[in-house]
Amino acid sequence: MPMGDFIHTSASLFFGAFSVVFAIVLWSGMQETAWLFVILGVVSRYAETIHTIFKRFGVMEDIAFIDAVPVVDILFATLPSAFFICAFLIMILKKTRL
């Protein structure tokens, strides 16, 4: 593994782990739906990082494809953004109703 890839992977794991830990701590006391979607977006983004690393090291292989694109890659690429969109829409709706 080239040094650039190693630094990128290490930084993604390190900062992703901290963001997930803080998100889970926030989740335990959170009652607002919008913030729960933000937390889900952070956790799903870290799951994508872990999945990518597992694929790189040969721990996991893709089994389902849509036009030669792994289904899991499609899900992990879209889920965090979908959760963030839901969170922001909920925040906008709450703000405009007041």
C-alpha positions in Angstrom: 0.0 0.0 0.0 1.5 3.3 -1.0 2.1 5.9 1.8 -0.6 8.2 0.5 -3.2 5.5 0.6 -2.1 4.5 4.1 -2.3 8.1 5.4 -5.8 8.5 3.8 -7.0 5.3 5.2 -5.6 5.9 8.7 -7.0 9.5 8.8 -10.4 8.2 7.7 -10.4 5.5 10.4 -9.1 7.8 13.1 -11.4 10.8 12.6 -14.4 8.6 11.6 -14.1 6.7 14.8 -14.1 9.8 16.9 -17.1 11.2 15.0 -19.0 8.0 15.5 -18.2 7.8 19.2 -19.4 11.4 19.7 -22.4 10.7 17.6 -23.4 7.7 19.7 -22.9 9.7 22.9 -25.1 12.4 21.5 -27.6 9.8 20.3 -28.1 8.5 23.9 -29.7 11.8 25.0 -31.2 13.0 21.8 -35.0 13.3 21.3 -35.1 15.4 18.1 -35.7 13.5 14.9 -33.6 15.7 12.8 -30.5 15.1 14.9 -31.1 11.4 14.9 -30.9 11.5 11.1 -27.6 13.5 11.3 -26.2 10.8 13.6 -27.4 8.1 11.3 -25.6 9.8 8.4 -22.3 10.0 10.4 -22.6 6.3 11.4 -23.4 5.1 7.9 -20.5 7.2 6.5 -18.1 5.4 8.9 -19.7 2.0 7.9 -18.8 2.9 4.3 -15.2 3.5 5.3 -15.0 0.2 7.1 -16.6 -1.6 4.2 -14.1 0.0 1.8 -11.1 -1.0 3.9 -12.4 -4.6 4.3 -12.8 -4.8 0.5 -9.3 -3.4 0.0 -7.8 -6.1 2.2 -9.9 -8.9 0.8 -12.0 -9.5 3.9 -15.2 -8.9 2.0 -16.3 -9.5 -1.5 -19.3 -8.1 -3.4 -22.0 -10.6 -4.3 -24.8 -8.5 -5.7 -24.4 -6.2 -8.7 -26.5 -3.8 -10.8 -24.8 -3.2 -14.2 -21.4 -4.3 -12.8 -21.7 -1.9 -9.8 -21.9 -3.5 -6.4 -25.2 -2.9 -4.7 -23.5 -2.3 -1.3 -21.3 0.4 -2.8 -24.4 2.1 -4.2 -26.1 1.9 -0.8 -23.1 3.2 1.1 -22.6 6.0 -1.4 -26.2 7.2 -1.1 -27.3 6.5 2.5 -25.3 9.2 4.3 -26.5 11.9 2.0 -30.1 10.6 2.2 -29.9 10.7 6.0 -28.5 14.3 5.9 -31.2 15.3 3.4 -33.9 14.0 5.7 -32.4 15.8 8.7 -32.2 19.1 6.9 -35.7 18.8 5.5 -37.0 18.1 9.0 -35.1 21.2 10.4 -36.5 23.4 7.6 -40.0 22.2 8.1 -39.8 22.8 11.9 -38.3 26.3 11.3 -41.0 27.3 8.7 -43.9 26.1 10.9 -42.9 28.4 13.8 
